Amino acid sequence: MCEDGAHGCPRAEADWSWLPLLVNYTPGERNSWIIVREENKSQYAEMVNETGRASVVLFGGMLSACSVLLNLFLCWLLSRRRPHSLPAAVAFPARPLLINSSLAQLALGAFVIPLQVVTEKVGRWALGPVMCRCWLSAQVLLVALTVWSLFVITLDRFVYVVQPLAYSRRFGRRSTIGAIAFSWLVSFATLIPMIVALDQPEFLHEGMCAVSMTRQHAFTLSFAVFLGPALLTLIAVLAVVIAAVQAKIQQRMLRKQALGGPLNDDDDEEATRTLCSDGRRSGHGRCCCCPDISFVTYSEFVHVGGVASAVVASVLVSIGLWTPFYVTNVLIPFCNGLCVNPDMWSLFVWLGYSNAGISPVVWLLDPDVRAQLKDLLSRPRQKRRDSTRKGSNTMPVTL
């Protein structure tokens, strides 16, 4: 009688032979588990999702479809001509940056999420090792690209909030291309540790397309992909909030100095129109953060609040949805057994994926996006008015 794994005897579970310890795992059944092993005083662990849940499959399919459709709609909306009611500084060059971020969410919803749904449905990874490596690399790349895109968008909006009049001159097409290239290059750089580790046979578990995470790999991937750029983005967002609040205070001060008294928020548009039509100038009422701003030109500050609100909301939503996943990802190598509930882990995974469908909705707070949407919805009404006017101006010809 030969023992399992001895010379000349077949292994019952060949795919799992290199794992000496399986926690909460029953071969042949669909359940959730953490795989833990120790080798050379290094602890490896993978958290594998519970599979076969119809509700998760349904949610994942709906999330994938919504993220693709919403991000396609946002990209198309941003590619339309700018409405005349919106200053050019609000729309350009921020549009390509928003499209770049939206394309990352689109790819996440079109490639990463559907394969996660297939794995959830089948109960294992059935697409081969090459596709597994591509899928893992795409997830790392797209999440990193999402955060770095938010970082460059935040810097762009900070420049606009601080100096709205000089923004178009200082942040032109070259700067936009450079910002997009920077986000892609840094995102690809985060793949280097993972690509190097994928060549190690003990790093990748191809049965469920999961990676073994040492403490070094966990910290490297988590901080390079998400935690590091997220911290930088939050610092930039804080700077945008401070600058926007100062701009709003200075806007009220300039208006008060120009008109000789305080104004209500309802009078902002009318007062701005009056000042711009009069063209009056004075030596006082200068903005400390923007020397080229006077009471005649502070109408550019009208959109500062909307720009800041959109950036802050988008950053907080994206970082808030992905933070539980990556914080838990750092903690897993320190686990001795089942220290993280697999259901909670699965919730964190899908919570991060949900950002692909929620992010384009949050960007509706942006003045440019709202102006484009308003212009799109008002066109049928305008066409009906034009057709009505043409019909009323047409006189019947009688013989």
Buried (B, 14 or more C-beta within 10 A) or exposed (E): EEEEEEEEEEEEEEEBEEBEEBBEBEEEEEEBBBBBBEEEEBBBBBBBBBBEBEEBBEBBBEBBBBBBBBBBEBBEBBEEEBBEEBBEBBBBBBBBBBBBBBBBBBBBBBBBBBBBBBBBBEBEBEBEEEEBBBBBBBBBBBBBBBBBBBBBBBBBBBBBBBBBBBBBEEBEEEBBEEBBEBBBEBBBEBBEBBEEBBEEEBBBBBBBBBBBBBBEBBBBBBBBBBBBBBBBBBEBBEBBBEBBBBBBEBBBBBBBBBBEEEBEEEEBEEBBEEBEEEEEEEEEBBBEEBEEBBBBBBBBBBBBBBBBBBBBBBBBBBBEBBBBBBEBBBEBBEBEEBBBEBEEBBBBBBBBBBBBBBBBEBBEBBBBBBBBBEBEEEEEEEEEEEEEEEEEEEEEEEE
